[in-house]
Amino acid sequence: MGHFGGMHRQHPFSVAKESPPPLRSFNVRGFHLHFTFVNRNQTSHSTSGSSIHRHQKT
């Protein structure tokens, strides 16, 4: 309970409890959008997609 107390002091329990669900949904949606965009980019422009991917990796 002591550990929880510290967290409770930072932000209300209600906010902390309501924060996870929306954030998780947003994260998944964002990731899905990004993944779709990358896939589409690679499919539409194989050379461009490869170049961008290589640049990101480096």
OpenMM code with the backbone's topology and positions (N, CA, C; nanometers):
from openmm import Vec3, app, unit

residues = "MET GLY HIS PHE GLY GLY MET HIS ARG GLN HIS PRO PHE SER VAL ALA LYS GLU SER PRO PRO PRO LEU ARG SER PHE ASN VAL ARG GLY PHE HIS LEU HIS PHE THR PHE VAL ASN ARG ASN GLN THR SER HIS SER THR SER GLY SER SER ILE HIS ARG HIS GLN LYS THR".split()
positions = [
    Vec3(0.0846, -0.1192, 0.0000),
    Vec3(0.0000, 0.0000, 0.0000),
    Vec3(0.0888, 0.1251, 0.0000),
    Vec3(0.2041, 0.1154, 0.0663),
    Vec3(0.2943, 0.2308, 0.0710),
    Vec3(0.3365, 0.2715, -0.0685),
    Vec3(0.3668, 0.1742, -0.1522),
    Vec3(0.4098, 0.2030, -0.2893),
    Vec3(0.2999, 0.2769, -0.3645),
    Vec3(0.1768, 0.2307, -0.3439),
    Vec3(0.0636, 0.2932, -0.4118),
    Vec3(0.0446, 0.4362, -0.3637),
    Vec3(0.0728, 0.4570, -0.2327),
    Vec3(0.0561, 0.5899, -0.1743),
    Vec3(0.1390, 0.6925, -0.2497),
    Vec3(0.2623, 0.6572, -0.2826),
    Vec3(0.3489, 0.7509, -0.3540),
    Vec3(0.2872, 0.7904, -0.4870),
    Vec3(0.2338, 0.6922, -0.5576),
    Vec3(0.1723, 0.7206, -0.6876),
    Vec3(0.0478, 0.8070, -0.6691),
    Vec3(-0.0272, 0.7746, -0.5648),
    Vec3(-0.1516, 0.8485, -0.5388),
    Vec3(-0.1208, 0.9956, -0.5160),
    Vec3(-0.0047, 1.0227, -0.4581),
    Vec3(0.0314, 1.1614, -0.4288),
    Vec3(0.0589, 1.2379, -0.5594),
    Vec3(0.1175, 1.1723, -0.6564),
    Vec3(0.1516, 1.2382, -0.7833),
    Vec3(0.0260, 1.2784, -0.8599),
    Vec3(-0.0651, 1.1858, -0.8785),
    Vec3(-0.1879, 1.2161, -0.9525),
    Vec3(-0.3035, 1.1362, -0.8942),
    Vec3(-0.4252, 1.1889, -0.9032),
    Vec3(-0.5435, 1.1212, -0.8477),
    Vec3(-0.5554, 0.9782, -0.8988),
    Vec3(-0.6100, 0.8932, -0.8135),
    Vec3(-0.6266, 0.7525, -0.8519),
    Vec3(-0.7236, 0.7406, -0.9697),
    Vec3(-0.8288, 0.8233, -0.9675),
    Vec3(-0.9282, 0.8181, -1.0756),
    Vec3(-0.8602, 0.8470, -1.2097),
    Vec3(-0.7756, 0.9471, -1.2135),
    Vec3(-0.7077, 0.9830, -1.3389),
    Vec3(-0.6152, 0.8694, -1.3821),
    Vec3(-0.5396, 0.8164, -1.2865),
    Vec3(-0.4453, 0.7083, -1.3176),
    Vec3(-0.5221, 0.5861, -1.3690),
    Vec3(-0.6381, 0.5604, -1.3087),
    Vec3(-0.7166, 0.4433, -1.3494),
    Vec3(-0.7759, 0.4659, -1.4890),
    Vec3(-0.8143, 0.5889, -1.5189),
    Vec3(-0.8770, 0.6169, -1.6490),
    Vec3(-0.7723, 0.6396, -1.7580),
    Vec3(-0.6480, 0.6623, -1.7184),
    Vec3(-0.5430, 0.6928, -1.8159),
    Vec3(-0.5064, 0.5713, -1.9028),
    Vec3(-0.4779, 0.4562, -1.8427),
    Vec3(-0.4318, 0.3397, -1.9195),
    Vec3(-0.5168, 0.3041, -2.0415),
    Vec3(-0.6480, 0.2804, -2.0280),
    Vec3(-0.7299, 0.2370, -2.1429),
    Vec3(-0.7143, 0.3269, -2.2656),
    Vec3(-0.7448, 0.4564, -2.2569),
    Vec3(-0.7353, 0.5445, -2.3742),
    Vec3(-0.5942, 0.5468, -2.4316),
    Vec3(-0.4954, 0.5563, -2.3444),
    Vec3(-0.3570, 0.5628, -2.3906),
    Vec3(-0.3231, 0.4359, -2.4689),
    Vec3(-0.3644, 0.3226, -2.4150),
    Vec3(-0.3355, 0.1944, -2.4813),
    Vec3(-0.4011, 0.1930, -2.6198),
    Vec3(-0.5253, 0.2345, -2.6251),
    Vec3(-0.5978, 0.2361, -2.7524),
    Vec3(-0.5257, 0.3278, -2.8513),
    Vec3(-0.4877, 0.4447, -2.8043),
    Vec3(-0.4202, 0.5422, -2.8911),
    Vec3(-0.2879, 0.4848, -2.9415),
    Vec3(-0.2152, 0.4201, -2.8518),
    Vec3(-0.0861, 0.3618, -2.8900),
    Vec3(-0.1057, 0.2572, -2.9995),
    Vec3(-0.2012, 0.1681, -2.9783),
    Vec3(-0.2273, 0.0618, -3.0760),
    Vec3(-0.2694, 0.1234, -3.2087),
    Vec3(-0.3572, 0.2234, -3.2023),
    Vec3(-0.4055, 0.2869, -3.3256),
    Vec3(-0.2900, 0.3548, -3.3984),
    Vec3(-0.2085, 0.4259, -3.3221),
    Vec3(-0.0945, 0.4957, -3.3820),
    Vec3(0.0009, 0.3965, -3.4463),
    Vec3(0.0287, 0.2889, -3.3749),
    Vec3(0.1205, 0.1874, -3.4273),
    Vec3(0.0638, 0.1262, -3.5550),
    Vec3(-0.0653, 0.0952, -3.5519),
    Vec3(-0.1302, 0.0350, -3.6687),
    Vec3(-0.1226, 0.1308, -3.7877),
    Vec3(-0.1492, 0.2583, -3.7619),
    Vec3(-0.1443, 0.3585, -3.8688),
    Vec3(-0.0035, 0.3656, -3.9254),
    Vec3(0.0948, 0.3703, -3.8373),
    Vec3(0.2345, 0.3804, -3.8805),
    Vec3(0.2730, 0.2564, -3.9617),
    Vec3(0.2332, 0.1395, -3.9113),
    Vec3(0.2654, 0.0142, -3.9799),
    Vec3(0.2029, 0.0128, -4.1193),
    Vec3(0.0757, 0.0564, -4.1278),
    Vec3(0.0061, 0.0596, -4.2567),
    Vec3(0.0763, 0.1557, -4.3510),
    Vec3(0.1165, 0.2704, -4.2982),
    Vec3(0.1837, 0.3716, -4.3804),
    Vec3(0.3149, 0.3159, -4.4353),
    Vec3(0.3910, 0.2503, -4.3496),
    Vec3(0.5196, 0.1929, -4.3930),
    Vec3(0.4949, 0.0870, -4.4999),
    Vec3(0.3970, 0.0015, -4.4739),
    Vec3(0.3666, -0.1052, -4.5702),
    Vec3(0.3260, -0.0457, -4.7043),
    Vec3(0.2405, 0.0547, -4.6996),
    Vec3(0.1909, 0.1165, -4.8225),
    Vec3(0.3076, 0.1833, -4.8958),
    Vec3(0.3934, 0.2491, -4.8193),
    Vec3(0.5068, 0.3192, -4.8791),
    Vec3(0.5962, 0.2189, -4.9510),
    Vec3(0.6228, 0.1077, -4.8874),
    Vec3(0.7108, 0.0062, -4.9467),
    Vec3(0.6461, -0.0541, -5.0710),
    Vec3(0.5148, -0.0731, -5.0654),
    Vec3(0.4449, -0.1334, -5.1788),
    Vec3(0.4388, -0.0354, -5.2957),
    Vec3(0.4074, 0.0903, -5.2655),
    Vec3(0.3955, 0.1916, -5.3706),
    Vec3(0.5330, 0.2249, -5.4283),
    Vec3(0.6287, 0.2494, -5.3409),
    Vec3(0.7635, 0.2867, -5.3856),
    Vec3(0.8650, 0.1934, -5.3198),
    Vec3(0.8942, 0.0853, -5.3867),
    Vec3(0.9872, -0.0130, -5.3303),
    Vec3(1.1229, 0.0518, -5.3041),
    Vec3(1.1740, 0.1260, -5.4026),
    Vec3(1.3058, 0.1885, -5.3882),
    Vec3(1.3010, 0.2945, -5.2788),
    Vec3(1.2006, 0.3803, -5.2834),
    Vec3(1.1892, 0.4888, -5.1852),
    Vec3(1.1746, 0.4290, -5.0452),
    Vec3(1.0872, 0.3302, -5.0330),
    Vec3(1.0648, 0.2679, -4.9028),
    Vec3(1.1936, 0.2093, -4.8481),
    Vec3(1.2680, 0.1398, -4.9338),
    Vec3(1.3929, 0.0778, -4.8891),
    Vec3(1.4901, 0.1855, -4.8435),
    Vec3(1.4974, 0.2934, -4.9209),
    Vec3(1.5909, 0.4019, -4.8886),
    Vec3(1.5551, 0.4618, -4.7525),
    Vec3(1.4271, 0.4886, -4.7327),
    Vec3(1.3827, 0.5499, -4.6064),
    Vec3(1.4124, 0.4543, -4.4914),
    Vec3(1.3816, 0.3264, -4.5115),
    Vec3(1.4030, 0.2280, -4.4048),
    Vec3(1.5511, 0.2218, -4.3689),
    Vec3(1.6368, 0.2236, -4.4701),
    Vec3(1.7810, 0.2161, -4.4455),
    Vec3(1.8259, 0.3394, -4.3679),
    Vec3(1.7745, 0.4531, -4.4069),
    Vec3(1.8124, 0.5781, -4.3403),
    Vec3(1.7708, 0.5734, -4.1929),
    Vec3(1.6502, 0.5220, -4.1671),
    Vec3(1.6004, 0.5138, -4.0294),
    Vec3(1.6875, 0.4197, -3.9469),
    Vec3(1.7266, 0.3079, -4.0072),
    Vec3(1.8066, 0.2096, -3.9348),
    Vec3(1.9419, 0.2714, -3.8983),
    Vec3(2.0015, 0.3453, -3.9900),
    Vec3(2.1314, 0.4072, -3.9657),
    Vec3(2.1123, 0.5324, -3.8840),
] * unit.nanometer
topology = app.Topology()
chain = topology.addChain("A")
for resn in residues:
    res = topology.addResidue(resn, chain)
    for name in ("N", "CA", "C"):
        topology.addAtom(name, app.Element.getBySymbol(name[0]), res)
